[in-house]
Amino acid sequence: MIYLALLSKSYSAMASRTSKENAAAIADALHSAAIHLLRWIRKEDDRTGISPGRLSALSVLVFAGPIRLTDLARAEHVKPPTMTRIVAGSESDRLAKRKADSVDGRSVRIQATERGARLMHQGRRRRVIRRAGALSAIAPEELKVLERAAVIIERVSTTI
């Protein structure tokens, strides 16, 4: 709640700036908010016992579907040898498996197993329930602002 108050003060200060200054100030506030949210998510994800790298790769597999290892490495911003180790660990934990590519028989795709998908969906459900609990404590007007902001952030994030 203290953080929302600080954001509210920042928002008031932003109103008097030029468009370019305002965009930079908003970007700074969003960056800070994202860091705080990611820290909270990381704490929640620690409960799975799976490393952050594996969870992140698993998220891509669950929500984007089967993917080649090189594409998974690119999506996760790591080099293929690093992703090979992450996938090997995920396979040993029965979270992911390799499957022959139906288009290119020389290639394989990595996909989430049922266990991996279940783990990812359970973690997401836990995070959403906890975040919804925190959001239930704020004013309805602020919820409407956050709802609109979430849509805008999602749209803008696809252009980055």
C-alpha positions in Angstrom: 0.0 0.0 0.0 2.9 2.3 0.7 4.2 1.6 -2.7 0.8 2.7 -4.3 1.0 5.9 -2.3 4.5 6.6 -3.7 3.2 5.9 -7.2 0.3 8.2 -6.7 2.7 11.0 -5.7 4.9 10.2 -8.7 1.8 10.4 -10.9 0.9 13.9 -9.6 4.4 15.1 -10.4 4.2 13.6 -13.9 1.2 15.7 -14.9 3.2 18.9 -15.0 6.0 17.6 -17.3 6.3 17.7 -21.1 5.2 14.6 -23.1 8.8 13.3 -23.5 9.6 13.9 -19.8 6.3 12.4 -18.8 7.0 9.2 -20.9 10.4 8.8 -19.3 8.9 9.3 -15.8 6.2 6.8 -16.5 8.7 4.3 -17.9 10.8 4.8 -14.7 7.7 4.2 -12.5 6.7 1.1 -14.5 10.2 -0.2 -14.3 10.2 0.1 -10.5 6.8 -1.4 -10.2 7.8 -4.3 -12.4 10.9 -5.0 -10.3 8.8 -5.1 -7.2 6.3 -7.4 -8.8 9.0 -9.7 -10.1 10.6 -10.0 -6.7 7.3 -11.0 -5.2 6.7 -13.5 -8.0 10.2 -14.9 -7.5 9.4 -15.5 -3.8 6.2 -17.2 -4.7 8.0 -19.3 -7.3 10.6 -20.4 -4.8 7.9 -22.6 -3.3 8.1 -24.9 -6.4 11.6 -26.0 -5.7 12.4 -25.5 -9.4 15.2 -23.0 -10.5 14.1 -19.7 -12.0 15.8 -20.6 -15.3 13.8 -23.8 -15.6 10.6 -22.2 -14.6 11.1 -19.4 -17.2 11.8 -21.9 -19.9 8.9 -24.1 -18.8 6.6 -21.1 -19.0 7.6 -20.6 -22.7 7.0 -24.3 -23.4 3.6 -24.3 -21.7 2.2 -21.1 -23.1 3.9 -21.1 -26.5 3.9 -24.8 -27.2 6.6 -27.1 -28.5 9.7 -25.2 -29.7 13.2 -25.9 -31.1 16.0 -25.6 -28.5 17.6 -22.8 -30.4 14.3 -20.8 -30.5 13.8 -21.5 -26.8 17.3 -20.2 -26.0 16.6 -17.1 -28.1 13.3 -16.5 -26.3 15.1 -16.8 -22.9 18.1 -14.7 -24.0 20.6 -17.4 -23.3 23.1 -19.3 -25.5 22.1 -22.8 -26.8 24.6 -24.7 -24.5 22.9 -23.0 -21.5 19.5 -24.0 -22.7 20.7 -27.5 -23.3 21.5 -27.8 -19.6 18.2 -26.2 -18.6 16.3 -28.6 -20.8 18.3 -31.6 -19.6 17.4 -30.7 -16.0 13.8 -30.2 -16.9 13.8 -33.6 -18.6 15.3 -35.2 -15.6 12.6 -33.6 -13.4 10.0 -34.9 -15.9 8.8 -31.3 -16.7 9.8 -31.3 -20.4 10.5 -33.8 -23.1 12.0 -33.9 -26.6 9.8 -34.7 -29.5 10.7 -35.3 -33.2 9.8 -32.3 -35.3 6.9 -33.3 -37.6 8.1 -30.9 -40.4 11.9 -31.4 -40.2 12.8 -35.0 -39.2 16.4 -33.9 -38.4 15.2 -31.5 -35.7 13.5 -32.0 -32.3 11.1 -29.8 -30.4 11.0 -29.4 -26.7 7.6 -29.5 -25.1 6.2 -29.4 -21.6 5.0 -32.7 -20.1 1.7 -33.0 -18.4 3.5 -32.7 -15.1 5.3 -29.6 -16.3 2.1 -27.9 -17.5 0.4 -28.8 -14.3 3.2 -27.3 -12.2 3.2 -24.1 -14.3 -0.6 -23.7 -14.1 -0.7 -24.4 -10.4 2.0 -21.8 -9.8 0.2 -19.2 -11.9 -3.0 -19.9 -10.1 -1.3 -19.4 -6.7 0.3 -16.1 -7.8 -3.0 -14.9 -9.2 -4.9 -15.8 -6.0 -2.4 -14.1 -3.8 -2.2 -11.0 -6.1 -6.1 -10.8 -6.2 -6.1 -10.9 -2.4 -3.8 -7.9 -2.3 -5.8 -6.1 -4.9 -9.1 -6.6 -3.0 -7.8 -4.2 -0.4 -7.6 -1.2 -2.8 -10.4 1.2 -3.8 -12.6 0.2 -6.7 -11.5 3.3 -8.7 -7.9 2.2 -8.3 -8.8 -1.3 -9.5 -10.4 0.2 -12.7 -7.2 2.2 -13.3 -5.1 -1.0 -12.9 -7.4 -2.9 -15.2 -6.9 -0.3 -17.9 -3.2 -0.1 -17.2 -2.8 -3.9 -17.5 -4.3 -3.8 -21.0 -2.1 -0.9 -22.1 1.1 -2.5 -20.6 0.3 -5.7 -22.4 -0.1 -3.9 -25.7 3.0 -1.8 -25.2 5.1 -4.8 -24.1 4.6 -6.5 -27.4 6.3 -3.6 -29.2 9.5 -3.7 -27.1 
